[in-house]
Amino acid sequence: MAIIQWYPGHIAKAERELKQQLKNVDVVLEVLDARIPLASQHPQVSQWVGNKPRLLVINRQDMIPESLHSEWMAWFQTQGYSPYLTDAQQGKGIKPLLKAAQKAGEAINEKRRSRGMRDRAVRAVVMGFPNVGKSALINRLVGRKVVRSARKAGVTRQLKWVRISQQIDLLDAPGVIPPKLEDQNAAIKLAICDDIGEAAYDLQNTAAELIELLKQFDDNEIFTQRYNLPVNNLTGYAYVAILAERRHHNDKERTARELLNDFRKGLMGTIPLELPPTLPTRI
């Protein structure tokens, strides 16, 4: 397995600024990728957030089977979180999340009123790994396009406050990642899902790892139906090589990109790369 590391300068700067802004924030919305909710959870967020109310947003719910929605919700609840499933692209799950963010911040104004102070807008921050859908979520929460949104890492490069209403202000933060990716299995999943910059990984290696992961969830159906090439006992690298020979004149780079894009766009189907720890390893 090739080592994956990525920590560009704009992310280091954004992390420093985010830590400063967190002092002024009332509520934290941490956005996860539904395909990899565990791998896309930043290991240091709990330390940064402290005792502030924290809502977990499991975005891209449309990219995993519906049968897993309640399973992930239940598992995160056992871990003490308040999870919300969303599809920011289609606007699903937005209203309950907005209400929860407002409610979580009500305590701030109760304290202000008890001191004879006026109410102010609740300040919430939307944070998470790159490309998990933070900007798309903010645009849905606001009800119009106020921040740039694209399905690739590194689009948001600076912190920006956005007013949703008189009741709530949102801080859009660039994607943050640990300075060192200690868990390389998680890093591979982040690369497969495009939740980390392409400069961090090799396309062919990552596509081969995708094949290995898919073999855990599906014996042959995905491979046979979409590529007319059953995986059988092939390794991920062998599968990429044979598919390249059959479809792209031995161009493994092009084949690897095609495999990854097919997964990322959902063309292979609704496929998770992680399951709640309480479930069996196959679905």
N, C-alpha and C positions, 0 to 999 in steps of 0.2 A: 504493500500500500504506500503510495507516494504521500509525503508529508504535505499537508495543506496549511498554509499560514497566510494571513492577509490583514494588514492594519495600516491602510493608507493615511496620509497626513490629515485629510479633512475629517476622518473619523476620530482621530486622536484629539483634534481641536474641538470637535462637536461634543465629545465625551466630557472634556473639561468644562465647557460652557453649560452642558446639561446638568452636571453636578451642582453648579452654581444656581441654576434656575430651579432645581428641585426644592431648594429652601423656600421658594415662593409658591410652590404648587400644593394644592389641596388634595387632589385625586390623581392616581396613576392608572392609565389604561395601557396595559402591556399586551402587544399584539403578537400572537403566535401563528405559525403556519400549520393548518389542520393536518397536513400530510406528515408533519414531524413536530408535534407539539412539545416534545421533550427536548429534542435537539435545538429547537429554535427559542428555547427559554434561556435568556442570558443568566449565567451563574452568579453575577454580582448585583443584579437588580434588587434583590431582597436587602442587601447591605446598603445600597444607595437610598432606597425608599424608606426604610425604617418602619415606623408605625403608621404611615399614611395609608388611607384606604387604597386598595389595589384591586382593579378589575382585570381579569384575564379575558382577552378577546381572542377566541380561536377562529381566525379568519380563513377564508377559502373552504368553507364547509361543503361547497359544491364539488370539491375535488376528492372527497372520501365518501364511502358508502354511508347512506342514511342510518344504517344499523349501528354505526360507530358514534353517531352524534351523542346519543344518551349515555353511551359507555364512557366517552371522554368527559362529559359533564359530571357524571357520577364520580369518576376517579378523581378529578381535580377538586371536587367538593370534599372528598375524604382527606385531601391534602390541605384543607383550610382556605381554598380560594373561592372566589365568586366568578365562575366562568360564563362567558356569553359567546354563542356561536353566531358568526356573521358571514355574509358573502358581500364584501364591500363593492365589488364590481356590479352586482345586481341590486344592491341596496337592501338585502335581507338581514333581519336581526338588528337593524339600526335603532329603531324607536325604544325597545327595552333597554338597550345599552345607554342611550342618551338619558333616559329617566333614571337609570341606576347611578350614572355619574352625577346628576343633579342632586339626587337623594344623598349620595355619599358626602357631598360637600355642604349639605344643609347644616351640619353641626358647626361649621365655621361661622355662619351667620347667626346661629343661635348664641354663640359666644359673644359675637360682636354686639348683638342686641342687649345681652345681659350687662354689657359695659357701656350702654348708651350710645353705641356707634351704629351707623347706617349699614344696611346690607350692601354687599358688593358681589360682583360676579364670581362664581366658583371658578377656580383656576385648575384646569386638568392638563396633563401632558400625555401625548400619545407616543409610546416608545417601543422599541423592539429591534430585531436584526434587520439588516437591509432587505428590501424587496418582499416584506411579508404583508404589504398592503396598507401601511400606515396612512399615506397621503390619500389613497382612494377612500379610506375610511373617514378621514377628516372631511373630504369633499361631500360625502354622503351625510355626515353629521350636520354640516353647515347647510346642505341643500343646494349647493352650487359649487362650481370649480373655483377653488381659492388657492390651491397649491398644486404644483406639478405632480403628475402621477404617471408612472410607466412600469411595466413588468420587467424591470431590470434593477440591479443593485446600484446605489450611488447617485440616484436622481436628486434626492433632497440632500443639500450640502450645508445648510445653515438653519439655525433655530428660527422659528417664525410663530408669533402669536396671531391667532385668528379668533375673532369674536363670533360665536354661534348665535347668541341672543343676549338680552340683558342679564340672563341668569348664568351664562357659562362662557368662559374663554378657554380656548384650546391652544396648547403649544405643540407645534409640529417639529419633531426632532429627527435629525438624520439617523440612519441605522447605526446602531452601536454593536460592536463585537468585542470579545475579550482580546487583550493585547497578544495573548498566545492561546491558540486552540489546543487545549490539553487533550480533549477527547476527540481523537481523529475519526472514530466511527461516526460521531455526530457531525464532524466537519465534512465528511463525505456526503452525508445527507443534505447538509446546507448547500454544498456545491451542486448536487443533483437537482435540487429544487430551485437553484439560481438565487439563493438567499445570501450569496457571498459573491464578491467580484470575480469575474472570469480570469483575471490575472493570477488568481490564487491556485488554480488547478489545471491539470492536463485533461483535455477533452476525452481522449481515448481511455485513459485510466478511469475517469469518472463514469463514462458510459459502461465500461466493463463492470464497475462496482454496482451500477444500476441493475444490470442483468443479474448479478449475483443476488441482489436484494429481492428482485422480482421473483426469482426462483423460489424464495421462501413463501411467497403468497399465492403462487400460481404454478401449476405443473407445466402446462404447455399452451393453454388457451390463448393468452395474450400473444405469445410468439407465433403461434400457428395462424391465428386469425389476421393479425396485422401484417406479418412479415412472411407468412408462408414458410417459416423455418422453425420447426420445433427445437426447443433448447436441449431436450434429452440430457445427456451427461456432459454437454459442452461447458467449458469455463466461460466467464464473461468475455475474456480477451479473444477466445476462439470464436465466440458467437459474432463479435464485432468484425473479426477478420473474414469470416465466411459470408456474412451479410454484405460486407464491402465488396467482396469478389462478385457476388451475385447481382448487386444493384448499382454499384458506383465504380466499376473498373478498378477495384482494389483501393479506392480512396477511403482509408480508414477514418481520416479526420472528418470528412463529409458525413460518413456513416454515423460516427459518434455524435456529431451535432444533431443529425436527424433523430437519433434515438432519444437524446436528451430533450429536444424540442417537442417530440411527440408526447413524452411524459409530462413536460411542463405545461403543455396546452391541453392536457386531458384527453388526447387522442387515443391513448391506450385504454382509457376508461377511468373510473374513480378508484384510484389505487393509493392506499396509505403505505408509508414506509415505516411507520411505527404503530403499535397497538398499545392500549392501556396495559400497564404491567399486570393487571389482574386477569387479563385474557390469555388464552393459549397463543402460541406463536404463529398459528395459521388461522385464517378466517375462511 
